[in-house]
């Protein structure tokens, strides 16, 4: 695998991870009834979607970590 391909894959993983972290923060800070329809709003429910928020934060963090390792790890020849 060439260096350019590794950087591209790492960049894609990091971007998806950042999107996951942002979605997790949205889930934890916005009430369920006020969420955008893409994230699955619940009408009449005033709580937060905590489980989904934590899952999105963890998944986003893992993707950022894997992308960083993939970008900077160089196997020995």
PAZAPA-4460 file (N, C-alpha, C; in steps of 0.05 Angstrom, whole numbers, plus 32768, in hexadecimal, padded with zeros to 4 digits):
% residues 77
    n_x    n_y    n_z   ca_x   ca_y   ca_z    c_x    c_y    c_z   seq   type   mol
   8011   7FE9   8000   8000   8000   8000   8012   8019   8000     1      X     A
   800C   802B   7FEF   801D   8043   7FED   8017   8057   8003     2      X     A
   8028   806A   8006   8025   807E   801B   800D   8090   8016     3      X     A
   8007   8096   7FFD   7FF0   80A6   7FF6   7FD6   8097   7FFD     4      X     A
   7FD5   807D   7FF8   7FBD   806E   7FFF   7FB9   806D   801D     5      X     A
   7FCF   8069   802C   7FCD   8069   8049   7FC2   8083   8054     6      X     A
   7FCC   809A   8048   7FC3   80B4   8051   7FA6   80B8   804B     7      X     A
   7F9D   80AF   8033   7F81   80B2   802C   7F6F   80A3   803E     8      X     A
   7F76   808A   8043   7F65   8079   8055   7F65   8085   8071     9      X     A
   7F7C   808E   807B   7F7E   809A   8096   7F6D   80B4   8097    10      X     A
   7F6E   80C4   8082   7F5E   80DC   8081   7F40   80D7   8082    11      X     A
   7F37   80C3   8073   7F1B   80BB   8072   7F12   80B2   808E    12      X     A
   7F22   80A1   809A   7F1C   8097   80B5   7F1A   80AD   80CA    13      X     A
   7F2C   80C0   80C8   7F2C   80D6   80DB   7F14   80E8   80D6    14      X     A
   7F0D   80EE   80BE   7EF5   80FE   80B8   7EDC   80F1   80C2    15      X     A
   7ED9   80D7   80BD   7EC1   80C9   80C6   7EC1   80C8   80E5    16      X     A
   7ED8   80C6   80F1   7EDA   80C6   810F   7ED1   80E1   811A    17      X     A
   7EDA   80F7   810E   7ED2   8112   8117   7EB4   8115   8114    18      X     A
   7EA9   810C   80FE   7E8C   810E   80FA   7E7D   80FE   8110    19      X     A
   7E88   80E6   8117   7E7C   80D7   812C   7E7D   80E5   8147    20      X     A
   7E93   80F2   814D   7E95   8101   8166   7E81   8118   8167    21      X     A
   7E7E   8126   8150   7E6B   813D   814F   7E4F   8132   8153    22      X     A
   7E48   811C   8146   7E2D   8111   814A   7E29   8108   8167    23      X     A
   7E3D   80FD   8173   7E3B   80F5   8190   7E36   810D   81A1    24      X     A
   7E44   8123   819C   7E3F   813C   81AC   7E23   8146   81A7    25      X     A
   7E19   8145   818F   7DFE   814E   8189   7DEA   813D   8198    26      X     A
   7DEE   8122   8198   7DDC   8111   81A7   7DDB   8117   81C5    27      X     A
   7DF2   811E   81D0   7DF4   8123   81ED   7DEA   813F   81F5    28      X     A
   7DEA   8152   81E3   7DE4   816D   81EA   7DC8   8176   81E2    29      X     A
   7DBD   816A   81CD   7DA3   8173   81C3   7D8D   815F   81CC    30      X     A
   7D77   816A   81D5   7D61   8158   81DD   7D57   8147   81C6    31      X     A
   7D4D   812F   81CC   7D45   811C   81B8   7D2E   8128   81A6    32      X     A
   7D1D   8138   81B1   7D07   8143   81A0   7D11   8159   818D    33      X     A
   7D29   8164   8192   7D34   8179   8182   7D4A   8170   816F    34      X     A
   7D4F   8156   816E   7D64   814C   815C   7D5C   814F   813F    35      X     A
   7D6F   8152   812D   7D68   8152   8110   7D5C   8137   8109    36      X     A
   7D4B   8137   80F5   7D3C   811F   80ED   7D50   8109   80E4    37      X     A
   7D67   8110   80DA   7D7B   80FD   80D2   7D85   80EC   80E9    38      X     A
   7D85   80F8   8101   7D8F   80EA   8119   7D79   80DD   8129    39      X     A
   7D61   80DE   811F   7D4B   80CF   812C   7D3F   80DE   8144    40      X     A
   7D30   80F3   813F   7D24   8102   8155   7D0D   80F3   8161    41      X     A
   7D08   80F7   817B   7CF2   80EA   8189   7CDF   8101   8192    42      X     A
   7CC8   8103   8187   7CB6   8118   818E   7CAA   8113   81AA    43      X     A
   7CAA   8127   81BB   7C9F   8125   81D5   7CB2   811A   81EA    44      X     A
   7CCA   8112   81E3   7CDD   8108   81F6   7CF1   811E   81FC    45      X     A
   7CF5   8125   8215   7D06   813C   821C   7D22   8134   8224    46      X     A
   7D28   811A   8226   7D42   8112   822E   7D57   8113   8217    47      X     A
   7D6E   8109   821D   7D83   8108   8209   7D88   80EA   8201    48      X     A
   7D93   80E6   81EA   7D98   80CB   81E0   7DB5   80C4   81E9    49      X     A
   7DB8   80BD   8202   7DD2   80BA   820E   7DE1   80A2   8203    50      X     A
   7DD4   808B   8200   7DE2   8073   81F6   7DED   8078   81DA    51      X     A
   7DDD   8083   81C9   7DE6   8088   81AE   7DFD   809D   81AE    52      X     A
   7DFB   80B1   81BF   7E10   80C5   81C1   7E2A   80B9   81CA    53      X     A
   7E2A   80A9   81DE   7E42   809C   81E8   7E4D   8089   81D3    54      X     A
   7E3C   807A   81C6   7E45   8067   81B1   7E52   8077   819A    55      X     A
   7E47   808D   8192   7E52   809D   817C   7E6D   80A9   8184    56      X     A
   7E6F   80B2   819D   7E88   80BD   81A7   7E9E   80A8   81A7    57      X     A
   7E98   8090   81B1   7EAB   807B   81B2   7EB4   8072   8196    58      X     A
   7EA0   806E   8184   7EA7   8066   8169   7EB7   807B   815B    59      X     A
   7EB0   8094   815E   7EBF   80AA   8152   7EDB   80AB   815C    60      X     A
   7EDF   80A8   8176   7EFA   80A8   8182   7F0B   8091   8178    61      X     A
   7EFF   8079   8176   7F0D   8062   816B   7F15   8066   814E    62      X     A
   7F04   8071   813E   7F0A   8076   8122   7F21   808B   811F    63      X     A
   7F20   80A0   8130   7F36   80B4   812F   7F50   80A7   8137    64      X     A
   7F4F   8096   814C   7F67   8088   8155   7F72   8075   8140    65      X     A
   7F61   8066   8134   7F6A   8053   811F   7F74   8062   8107    66      X     A
   7F68   8078   80FF   7F72   8089   80E9   7F8D   8094   80EF    67      X     A
   7F91   809D   8108   7FAB   80A8   8110   7FC1   8093   8110    68      X     A
   7FBB   807C   811A   7FCE   8066   811A   7FD4   805D   80FD    69      X     A
   7FC0   805C   80ED   7FC3   8054   80D1   7FD4   8068   80C2    70      X     A
   7FD2   8082   80C9   7FE1   8097   80BB   7FFE   8097   80C3    71      X     A
   8004   8091   80DD   801F   8095   80E6   802F   807B   80EA    72      X     A
   8022   8064   80E9   8030   804A   80ED   803E   8043   80D3    73      X     A
   8057   803D   80D5   8067   8034   80BE   8072   8018   80C4    74      X     A
   8068   8004   80B5   8073   7FE9   80B9   8091   7FE7   80B2    75      X     A
   809F   7FD7   80C0   80BB   7FD3   80BA   80BE   7FC3   80A0    76      X     A
   80D2   7FCA   8090   80D6   7FBB   8077   80E1   7F9F   807B    77      X     A
***
